[in-house]
């Protein structure tokens, strides 16, 4: 299957995937539609809660069996050859948290794909990750079917680009077969600021209908890893290069980039670094898995610079969460609460992911009707965090008192 960046030639206008909110008139039709929406949401949320409970019970049962098995094994070992204290690895007490790069998943279900006509195009709703929006575009071209990945940055010049690896899958009844995998640099495409890569003929139309569609719908899933961003972030507000060598006592190496920092200062701010510097007495320490741009912004915030903005806040939060740096996490949360223009859905996702309770509380307070509830629910409700599912269920049930309808049993 070819992987080219040829321009997409489409004759149809993109299909609008968002529906217009219902009118605020209080006539009977609107009231009935609102009640129906609430009932559907409640049923889905209750179903989700029931499945979560079933899974939890199964996991608890499995854990209990494992503990019983382990207990029997330990009793046998102690009766025959008791374990020595020296057999226990010292690393277990100072194990570091797993490190995460800029990884994220984009998932979207296109409705009514089986009814697409020739040369018709459908666009997914863009999702923002690490300050850049991403979306899928599907296109029927006679007997073939194309899939494209769009990176919706500003890309005002050729020096602005995002390099990312991704694997695109069709979700079918039997699993997630990979359509294609690639590493691409998303950059300005001629006069157009949008950047995309794709496969205009990744599968035949007949094969798509036979193997990939479920009830006429198509679900695309893609795992992304951003490897490098250039010209997207702000300019550095502080340098940590060789010019800072005389003011530092350790060099941290992130993706080949050296940062001259103070052990004492970082240890006072982060339990992660406090533990790290106790283990590593070398003058130079490599941090695998960290992103250099995010680490630069993270350090700038630690040193009191205003490095948090719409593009940098998520990456800074990822590192702050790993390093357990409360002061930086608090500053990021304050930005999201007071200044950020991100969507309610994105803010709520970040609040749950990074345990930002104040942000979560404010986001939930801004959900005032069924339309707001629907706007924050992911395409697949089973992907929602259990705690958020509970909160939205309570919100949905509260709307019944407003419309004076008894909730479904």
Secondary structure, DSSP 8 states (H G I E B T S, - for coil): ---B-------S--B--S--------SHHHHHHHHHHHHHHHHHHHHHHHHHHHHHHHHHHHHHHHHHHHHHHHHHHHHHS---GGGS-GGGGS-------EEEEEEEEETTGGG--TT-EEE---EEETTEEEEEEEEEETTEEEEEEEE-----STT-EEEEEEEEEEEETTEEEEEEEEEEEEE-BTTB--EEEEEEEEEEHHHHHHHT-BTTBEEEEEEEEEEEEESSS---SS--SGGGGGG-SEEEEETTEEEEE-HHHHHHH-HHHHHHHHH--SSEEE-TT--HHHHHHHHHHHTT-----TTTHHHHHHHHHHHT-HHHHHHHHHHHHHT----HHHHHHHHHHTT-HHHHHHHHHT--SHHHHHHHS-SSGGGS-HHHHHHHHHHHHHHHHHHT-----
